[in-house]
Amino acid sequence: MNTTVVGLLGLACIVAIVVVLFQSRTLPSIAFIVFPAILGIILVIGGYYNFEQLAEMVEAGFKSTGPTAALFVFSVLYFGIMTDAGMFDVIIGKLMKLVGKSVIGVTLVTAVIALVGHLDGGGASTFCIIVPAMLPVYKRMNMRPTTLLRIAVLAMGVLNLMPWAGPTMRAATVLGIEAGSLWQTILPIQIFGIVLCLGHAVLAGIQEQKRGAGLKGTLADTSETETTSTQVNEFARPKLFFFNLLLTVAVIAMLIWDVFPSYLPFMLGVAIALFVNYGFTANMHKKLINLHAGPALMMCSTLMGAAVLMGILTTSYMTNDAGELVVANVKYMGELAKPSVVRCLADIIRQILPEFLGRHLPIVIGILSVPLALAFDTDSYFFGMLPVMIGIGQGFGVDPLPIAVAMVVCRNCATFISPMVPATLLGVGLADVDIKDHIKASFMYVWGFSILCMIFAIIMGIMVF
């Protein structure tokens, strides 16, 4: 079986997953397991891998997603406990006073919190900050959670251009330059993107108003009784608000500090929150954890399914003396005996690209970056696709920098709508939104956003036309 067939099979697998999820035929966790497993069996039958190699690849996928699974579980538990304790009720009250009855005020506050919260470049931590804080406000104002996610992901995509963020660092590594140098080049685009995402927040607020959102909107009557009929919260601890707030700040600070594994702050936070708020009572602790066990299990199962997907699609088998197994990376390209399925797919794209488009490669990449982001994880996109695209561009006299700028800026807009990005699964899980609904609600906005950033880059002379 040659690499072209492998790439086409990989494309068929990705398309099948997307179609099944969009048609609500099954859960993401099941789709992420079944279709890659079928692909894996076909690759074994075709002689590309053997079962031992396939097993090691799946194991590699679990090793890469295991820490994120722990983060998922304990972040859900932690913010669930904080919600039960009533910490967010106080925050919501303050925010509601700040924005009054303004739906547009809520959407603008969402964008600002997402921009500030993503300064550390961590998608998971930003979702953990923005969604639990703002989702109750959206529910009270009868606004759609998909709008909350769309505003957040656009703001996060813009801030994800910082030099310490993953995409910029990866692209700079491929180019062989400092991440700070690349960031200085794209800084004007980032400033434009910040203005654009705030403008989008205003637009989203206007859209929500038109559909009847707001405390006194046409949708308010339908949810008023639902809000007032809720039971008294037996777990509320209003007197411990400041302690819980300080504990939350400390947990987030540990995430930003980035010394400990990302899941450890939430594990410690859960333990401390339970003991301080509810004493040394096992039955009470068990009751609280059981309240949030369902969402935590659903999110964890989705990520475990994604581990199978990532292992089979993005892992390249390295047949050296040590028998090492490595995720596809540009520095291993010369040694890889069996490139990953995603790398084979990238090679197909290189081969079918018409020559007349070669001279305008940055523009082509900019236009296609958002759709491609749904199919490629971050590592495969930058370490697999970028070197290939740079090689194509050099053949047409195109400088590598504009190609890298196109891939970083335009793809970043779509980072957090991609099911290949674990933080996306965390965000939709916290917001209780199906990933297909998140993609449907955000895709065209994200794509338009990326094209506007590309046009601005062309006007500024950062990208060549």
C-alpha positions in Angstrom: 0.0 0.0 0.0 1.6 3.3 -1.1 1.3 6.6 0.7 -1.2 8.1 -1.8 -3.7 5.4 -0.9 -3.0 5.9 2.8 -3.7 9.6 2.5 -6.9 9.0 0.6 -8.1 6.5 3.2 -7.3 9.1 5.9 -9.3 11.7 4.1 -12.2 9.3 3.8 -12.0 8.6 7.5 -12.0 12.3 8.4 -15.0 13.0 6.0 -16.9 10.0 7.5 -16.4 11.3 11.0 -17.5 14.8 10.1 -20.6 13.6 8.2 -21.7 11.3 11.0 -21.3 13.9 13.7 -23.1 16.6 11.7 -26.0 14.2 11.1 -26.1 13.3 14.8 -25.8 9.6 14.1 -23.7 8.9 17.2 -21.6 10.5 19.9 -18.2 12.0 19.1 -16.4 9.5 21.4 -17.9 6.6 19.4 -17.1 8.1 16.0 -13.6 8.8 17.1 -13.1 5.2 17.9 -15.0 3.3 15.2 -13.8 5.0 12.0 -10.1 5.2 12.9 -10.3 1.6 14.0 -11.7 0.6 10.6 -9.0 2.6 9.0 -6.3 0.9 11.1 -7.6 -2.5 10.2 -7.5 -1.6 6.5 -4.0 -0.3 6.8 -2.9 -3.6 8.5 -4.6 -5.7 5.8 -2.9 -3.5 3.1 0.5 -4.2 4.8 1.2 -0.6 5.7 1.3 -1.4 9.4 1.1 -4.6 11.5 -1.2 -5.0 14.5 1.7 -4.5 17.0 2.6 -1.2 15.4 -1.1 -0.2 15.3 -1.4 -1.0 19.0 1.7 1.1 19.9 0.3 4.0 17.8 -3.0 3.9 19.8 -1.0 3.8 23.0 0.9 6.8 21.9 -2.3 8.6 21.3 -3.4 7.9 24.9 -0.1 9.1 26.3 -0.6 12.4 24.6 -4.2 12.9 25.7 -4.0 11.4 29.2 -3.0 14.6 31.0 -5.8 16.5 29.2 -8.3 13.9 30.3 -7.3 14.4 33.9 -7.6 18.1 33.4 -11.1 17.6 31.9 -12.4 15.5 34.8 -11.1 17.7 37.6 -11.9 21.0 36.0 -15.5 19.9 35.6 -15.6 18.8 39.2 -13.9 22.0 40.4 -16.1 24.4 38.6 -19.2 22.3 39.4 -18.4 22.6 43.1 -17.8 26.3 42.8 -21.1 26.7 41.1 -22.9 24.7 43.8 -21.2 26.8 46.5 -22.6 29.9 44.9 -19.4 31.7 43.9 -20.6 32.4 40.4 -23.9 33.7 41.6 -22.2 36.6 43.2 -20.0 37.2 40.1 -23.0 37.0 37.9 -24.8 39.6 40.1 -21.9 42.0 39.7 -21.6 41.5 36.0 -25.4 42.0 35.6 -25.1 45.3 37.4 -22.1 46.3 35.2 -23.9 45.6 31.9 -27.4 46.2 33.2 -30.0 44.8 30.9 -27.7 45.2 27.8 -27.3 42.0 25.7 -24.5 43.8 23.8 -22.8 44.5 27.1 -22.8 40.8 27.9 -21.2 39.9 24.6 -18.6 42.6 24.9 -17.7 41.5 28.5 -17.4 37.9 27.1 -14.9 39.1 24.4 -12.8 41.1 26.9 -12.6 38.2 29.4 -11.6 35.8 26.7 -8.9 38.2 25.4 -7.5 38.7 28.9 -7.9 35.1 29.9 -6.0 33.8 26.9 -2.9 35.8 27.5 -1.2 32.6 28.7 -1.9 31.0 25.4 -3.7 28.0 27.1 -7.0 27.1 25.4 -8.1 24.7 28.1 -7.5 27.2 31.0 -9.3 30.0 29.0 -12.3 27.9 28.5 -12.2 27.0 32.2 -12.3 30.7 33.0 -14.8 32.1 30.5 -17.5 29.4 30.2 -18.3 28.7 33.9 -18.3 32.5 34.5 -20.5 33.6 31.6 -22.7 30.6 30.8 -25.1 31.3 33.7 -25.4 34.9 32.5 -26.2 33.7 29.0 -28.9 31.4 30.4 -30.4 34.1 32.5 -30.4 36.5 29.5 -31.9 33.8 27.3 -28.8 33.9 25.0 -27.4 30.9 23.1 -24.4 29.2 24.5 -23.1 28.7 20.9 -22.9 32.5 20.7 -20.8 32.5 23.9 -18.4 29.9 22.4 -18.2 31.8 19.1 -17.2 35.0 20.7 -14.7 33.2 22.9 -13.0 31.2 20.1 -12.5 34.3 17.9 -10.9 36.2 20.8 -8.8 33.2 21.7 -7.7 32.8 18.1 -6.4 36.3 18.0 -4.5 36.1 21.3 -3.1 32.7 20.2 -0.7 34.6 18.0 1.4 35.6 21.0 5.1 34.4 20.8 4.7 31.9 23.6 1.6 30.4 22.1 1.8 27.0 20.3 1.2 27.9 16.7 3.6 30.8 16.6 6.3 28.8 18.3 5.8 25.8 15.9 5.9 28.0 12.8 9.0 29.9 14.0 10.7 26.5 14.6 10.0 25.4 11.1 11.3 28.8 9.7 14.4 28.6 11.9 13.7 32.0 13.5 12.9 33.3 17.0 9.2 33.2 17.8 9.4 36.9 18.9 10.7 37.9 15.5 7.7 36.2 13.8 5.3 37.8 16.3 6.6 41.3 15.5 5.8 40.6 11.9 2.2 39.6 12.6 1.6 42.1 15.4 -0.3 44.5 13.2 -2.6 41.7 12.1 -3.2 40.7 15.8 -4.1 44.3 16.7 -6.6 44.4 13.7 -8.0 41.0 14.9 -8.6 42.3 18.4 -10.6 45.2 17.0 -12.4 42.8 14.7 -13.3 40.4 17.5 -14.8 43.3 19.6 -16.8 44.4 16.6 -18.0 40.8 16.2 -19.1 40.8 19.9 -21.2 43.8 19.2 -22.7 42.2 16.2 -23.4 39.0 18.2 -25.2 41.1 20.8 -27.4 42.7 18.2 -28.2 39.3 16.7 -29.2 38.0 20.1 -31.4 41.0 20.8 -33.2 40.5 17.4 -34.1 36.9 18.3 -35.6 38.2 21.6 -32.8 37.7 24.2 -32.5 39.9 27.2 -34.1 40.1 30.7 -37.1 41.8 29.1 -36.9 40.3 25.6 -39.5 38.2 23.9 -37.8 35.1 25.2 -37.8 36.2 28.8 -41.3 35.1 29.5 -40.6 31.5 28.6 -37.8 31.1 31.0 -38.9 33.3 33.9 -40.8 30.6 35.6 -38.0 28.1 35.0 -35.6 30.4 36.7 -37.8 31.2 39.7 -38.9 27.6 40.2 -35.5 26.2 40.9 -34.9 24.6 44.3 -33.1 26.3 47.1 -29.4 25.4 46.7 -28.6 23.3 49.8 -24.9 23.5 48.8 -24.6 27.3 48.7 -21.9 28.8 50.9 -22.2 32.5 50.4 -20.1 33.3 53.5 -17.2 31.6 51.8 -17.4 33.6 48.6 -14.0 35.4 49.1 -12.2 32.2 50.0 -13.6 30.4 47.0 -12.7 33.4 44.8 -9.1 33.4 46.1 -8.9 29.6 45.6 -10.1 30.0 42.0 -7.5 32.7 41.4 -4.8 30.5 42.9 -5.8 27.6 40.7 -5.7 29.8 37.6 -2.4 31.3 38.6 -0.9 27.9 39.0 -2.1 27.1 35.4 -0.5 30.3 34.1 2.7 29.6 36.1 3.0 26.4 34.1 5.4 24.7 36.5 3.1 21.9 37.5 1.1 19.6 35.1 -2.2 21.4 34.1 -4.4 18.9 35.9 -2.7 19.2 39.3 -4.1 22.7 40.2 -7.6 21.4 39.7 -7.0 18.2 41.6 -5.7 20.3 44.6 -8.6 22.8 44.1 -11.2 20.1 44.3 -9.8 18.6 47.5 -9.4 22.0 49.2 -12.9 23.2 48.1 -14.5 20.1 49.4 -12.9 20.2 52.8 -13.3 23.9 53.4 -16.9 24.3 52.0 -18.3 21.0 53.2 -16.2 19.7 56.0 -14.7 16.3 56.6 -17.8 14.3 55.6 -17.4 11.6 53.1 -21.1 11.3 52.3 -21.3 15.1 51.4 -18.2 14.8 49.2 -19.6 11.8 47.4 -22.9 13.5 46.9 -21.2 16.6 45.3 -18.9 14.5 43.0 -21.9 12.3 41.9 -23.7 15.5 40.8 -21.1 16.2 38.2 -19.9 12.7 37.4 -22.1 12.5 34.3 -20.6 15.5 32.4 -17.1 14.6 33.6 -17.5 11.0 32.3 -18.9 12.2 29.0 -16.0 14.6 28.4 -13.4 12.0 29.4 -14.9 9.4 27.1 -14.8 11.9 24.2 -11.2 12.6 24.8 -10.4 8.9 25.1 -12.0 8.4 21.7 -10.0 11.3 20.4 -6.8 9.5 21.6 -7.6 6.6 19.2 -8.2 9.1 16.4 -4.9 11.0 17.1 -2.9 7.8 17.6 -3.9 6.3 14.3 -4.1 9.4 12.1 -1.2 11.5 13.4 1.5 9.1 14.6 4.4 8.2 12.4 6.1 4.9 13.0 9.8 5.2 13.3 11.8 2.0 12.6 15.1 2.7 14.1 17.2 0.5 16.4 15.5 1.7 19.5 12.0 1.0 18.0 10.9 4.5 18.9 7.4 5.8 18.1 7.2 9.5 17.5 4.5 12.0 16.5 5.1 13.4 13.0 7.6 16.3 13.2 9.6 18.0 10.6 12.9 17.2 12.2 12.2 13.4 11.8 11.1 13.6 8.1 14.3 12.0 6.8 14.2 9.1 9.2 10.5 8.1 9.1 10.0 4.8 7.4 6.2 5.1 7.6 4.8 8.6 7.6 1.6 9.2 9.4 -1.8 9.2 7.6 -2.0 12.9 8.0 1.4 13.4 6.5 0.4 11.2 3.5 -2.7 13.4 3.1 -0.5 16.5 3.2 1.6 15.1 0.4 -1.4 14.5 -1.8 -2.4 18.1 -1.4 1.0 19.1 -2.5 0.8 16.9 -5.6 -2.7 18.0 -6.8 -2.1 21.8 -6.3 -2.2 23.4 -9.8 1.0 25.1 -10.8 -0.6 28.4 -11.7 -1.7 28.7 -8.1 1.9 28.3 -6.9 2.8 31.9 -7.3 -0.1 32.9 -5.1 0.4 30.1 -2.6 0.0 32.3 0.6 -3.4 33.4 -0.6 -4.5 29.9 -1.4 -3.3 28.7 2.0 -5.1 31.6 3.7 -8.4 30.8 2.0 -8.1 27.0 2.8 -6.7 27.3 6.3 -10.0 27.2 8.2 -11.4 24.1 6.4 -8.0 22.4 6.8 -8.0 23.2 10.5 -10.9 20.8 10.9 -8.9 17.9 9.5 -5.4 18.5 10.9 -4.2 18.8 14.5 -1.8 21.6 15.3 1.4 19.5 15.2 0.5 17.9 11.9 -0.6 21.2 10.4 2.6 23.1 11.2 5.2 20.3 11.3 3.6 18.3 8.4 2.0 20.8 6.1 4.1 23.9 6.6 7.4 22.4 5.4 5.7 20.9 2.4 4.1 24.3 1.5 7.4 26.1 2.0 9.0 23.7 -0.4 6.3 24.2 -3.0 6.5 28.0 -2.6 10.3 28.0 -3.1 9.8 26.3 -6.4 7.8 29.3 -7.5 10.1 31.9 -5.9 7.7 32.6 -3.0 9.4 33.6 0.3 8.7 31.2 3.2 7.7 34.0 5.6 4.4 35.0 3.9 3.5 31.3 3.7 4.1 30.9 7.4 2.1 34.1 8.2 -0.8 32.8 6.2 -0.8 29.4 7.9 -0.4 30.9 11.4 -2.8 33.8 11.2 -5.6 32.2 9.1 -5.5 28.8 10.8 -5.4 30.3 14.3 -8.9 31.7 13.8 -10.2 28.2 13.5 -8.1 26.6 16.3 -10.9 26.2 18.8 -13.6 25.0 16.4 -11.4 22.0 15.4 -12.3 18.6 16.9 -8.7 17.8 16.5 -7.8 20.3 19.3 -8.5 18.8 22.8 -9.3 22.2 24.2 -12.3 22.4 21.8 -13.8 19.3 23.4 -13.3 20.9 26.8 -15.1 24.1 25.7 -18.1 22.4 24.2 -18.3 20.1 27.2 -18.3 22.9 29.7 -20.9 24.8 27.7 -23.0 21.6 27.2 -23.1 22.1 23.4 -22.7 19.4 20.8 -19.5 19.9 18.8 -21.5 19.8 15.6 -23.6 22.7 16.8 -20.5 24.7 17.8 -19.0 24.2 14.3 -22.2 25.0 12.6 -22.7 28.2 14.6 -19.0 29.4 14.2 -17.6 28.0 11.0 -18.7 30.7 8.5 -17.9 33.5 11.0 -14.5 32.1 11.7 -13.8 31.7 8.0 -14.9 35.2 7.2 -12.8 36.5 10.1 -9.7 34.8 8.8 -10.2 36.1 5.3 -10.5 39.7 6.6 -7.3 39.2 8.6 -5.6 37.9 5.4 -6.9 41.0 3.4 -5.5 43.3 6.0 -2.1 41.4 5.9 -2.1 41.9 2.1 -2.9 45.7 2.4 -0.1 46.0 5.0 2.4 44.2 2.7 2.9 41.4 5.2 1.6 38.8 2.7 2.2 38.9 -1.1 -0.7 38.8 -3.5 
